[in-house]
Amino acid sequence: MQKTLTIKYCEFDSLQELSASDRELIAAAQKATENSYSPYSHFRVGAAVRLDNGAIVTGSNQENLAYPSGLCAERVALFSASNYDNGKHAVETLAIAAYDSIGLEAEASPCGACRQVMIEQEQRQGKPLRTLVALHDGRIREYKNTSDLLPFVFSAML
Ligand code: THU
């Protein structure tokens, strides 16, 4: 029997539709692209997470000549958040922004490995980990739960 899965997400036409807190978080993700080390892809990604105490922790993609040794912006930010204040704060929102090699706003969408890390963070904290993706045309996509981003997740050990 064929079955259909529906994924829920929201789209906002511009930053003006977001709260001041979310606008600040997206600005932090855009700023974090400046720390990207991406000499191989020339694709600069920034991520910023809002913790439940209001703090912002950022990350950017860090590449390496041995390609798989590099890490995406989202995981750099999430792993850094685990090292902030002994990791005792839940991650409420993760914002992602990207620029391409000629400085144009580009579009990042969390890769499969990042989604796996995001969903484990969500499960660990027992609260939704919300994601905001800044799209190339200025719109913003919102996923209220990471489970919406990774259906049929591998969770055999959890
Ligand atoms: N990348 C991220 O940092 N986050 C994403 O959401 C997609 C891809 C990085 C990995 C690599 O350094 C570069 O972007 C090109 O794939």
Boltz pocket constraint, residues with backbone or C-beta under 6 A from the ligand:
constraints:
  - pocket:
      binder: B
      contacts: [[A, 37], [A, 38], [A, 41], [A, 43], [A, 45], [A, 60], [A, 61], [A, 62], [A, 63], [A, 70], [A, 71], [A, 72], [A, 73], [A, 74], [A, 96], [A, 108], [A, 109], [A, 110], [A, 111]]
      max_distance: 6.0
